[in-house]
Amino acid sequence: MTQMNNDQIFDQVQTLLVELFELDASDIHLDSHLYQDLDLDSIDAVDLVVRLQNLTGKKIQADEFKTVRTVNDVVIAVADLLKAQ
C-alpha cells in the first residue's frame, strides 16, 4: 500500500465506518469518540481492526488498539502502521 497522509487515512476510516456500521459520514469527525459518539461496541471495534488490516496489509496487534478512543486515534494508529513498512 502506498503512503497516505492523515487526510487520506481519515477518508478511508470514515468510509469504513459508514460501510460497516451504517453511520452518517457527517457525524464522523476526528474528535468523535468511537464508543460514546459513534455508539460502537467491542465487537464493532474488532470488525474495524480486521478491515483496517485488509486496508493496510499489516497485522494490527490488539494492544495497539486498546488505547484508541477517537477517530483521530485510529488515523494515527494506521499512519504509524504504514510508516513501519
C-alpha positions as CSV (number, residue, x, y, z in Angstrom):
1,M,0.0,0.0,0.0
2,T,1.3,3.4,-0.8
3,Q,1.9,6.1,1.8
4,M,-1.2,8.0,2.7
5,N,-1.4,11.3,4.5
6,N,-3.7,11.7,7.6
7,D,-6.5,13.3,5.5
8,Q,-6.5,10.3,3.1
9,I,-6.4,7.9,6.1
10,F,-9.3,9.7,7.7
11,D,-11.3,9.4,4.4
12,Q,-10.7,5.7,4.4
13,V,-11.6,5.3,8.1
14,Q,-14.7,7.4,7.6
15,T,-15.7,5.3,4.5
16,L,-15.2,2.1,6.5
17,L,-17.3,3.4,9.4
18,V,-20.1,4.3,7.1
19,E,-20.0,1.0,5.2
20,L,-19.6,-1.3,8.3
21,F,-21.9,0.5,10.8
22,E,-24.3,2.5,8.6
23,L,-23.2,5.7,10.2
24,D,-23.8,9.1,8.6
25,A,-20.5,10.5,7.3
26,S,-21.4,13.9,8.6
27,D,-21.4,12.5,12.1
28,I,-17.8,11.2,11.8
29,H,-15.1,13.7,12.8
30,L,-11.5,13.4,14.0
31,D,-12.6,14.1,17.6
32,S,-15.6,11.7,17.5
33,H,-15.4,9.1,20.2
34,L,-15.8,5.6,18.8
35,Y,-17.9,4.3,21.8
36,Q,-19.7,7.4,23.1
37,D,-20.3,9.4,19.9
38,L,-20.5,6.7,17.3
39,D,-22.0,4.0,19.5
40,L,-19.6,1.3,18.6
41,D,-19.0,-1.7,20.9
42,S,-16.1,-4.0,21.3
43,I,-17.3,-6.3,18.5
44,D,-17.6,-3.4,16.2
45,A,-14.0,-2.4,17.1
46,V,-12.8,-5.9,16.2
47,D,-14.6,-5.6,12.8
48,L,-13.0,-2.2,12.2
49,V,-9.5,-3.6,13.0
50,V,-10.0,-6.5,10.6
51,R,-11.0,-4.1,7.8
52,L,-8.0,-1.8,8.6
53,Q,-5.7,-4.9,8.4
54,N,-7.1,-5.6,4.9
55,L,-6.6,-1.9,4.0
56,T,-3.0,-1.6,5.3
57,G,-1.9,-5.2,4.6
58,K,-0.4,-5.1,8.1
59,K,-1.3,-7.2,11.2
60,I,-2.7,-4.9,13.9
61,Q,-1.9,-6.0,17.4
62,A,-4.8,-5.8,19.8
63,D,-2.6,-4.0,22.3
64,E,-2.0,-1.2,19.7
65,F,-5.8,-0.6,19.6
66,K,-6.5,-0.7,23.3
67,T,-5.8,3.0,23.7
68,V,-7.8,4.0,20.7
69,R,-10.8,6.1,21.7
70,T,-11.4,8.6,18.9
71,V,-11.4,8.6,15.1
72,N,-8.2,10.6,15.2
73,D,-6.6,7.8,17.4
74,V,-7.5,5.4,14.6
75,V,-6.0,7.7,12.0
76,I,-2.7,8.0,14.0
77,A,-2.6,4.2,14.6
78,V,-3.0,3.5,10.8
79,A,-0.4,6.2,9.9
80,D,2.1,4.6,12.4
81,L,1.5,1.2,10.8
82,L,2.1,2.5,7.4
83,K,5.3,4.2,8.4
84,A,6.5,0.9,9.9
85,Q,6.6,-0.6,6.4
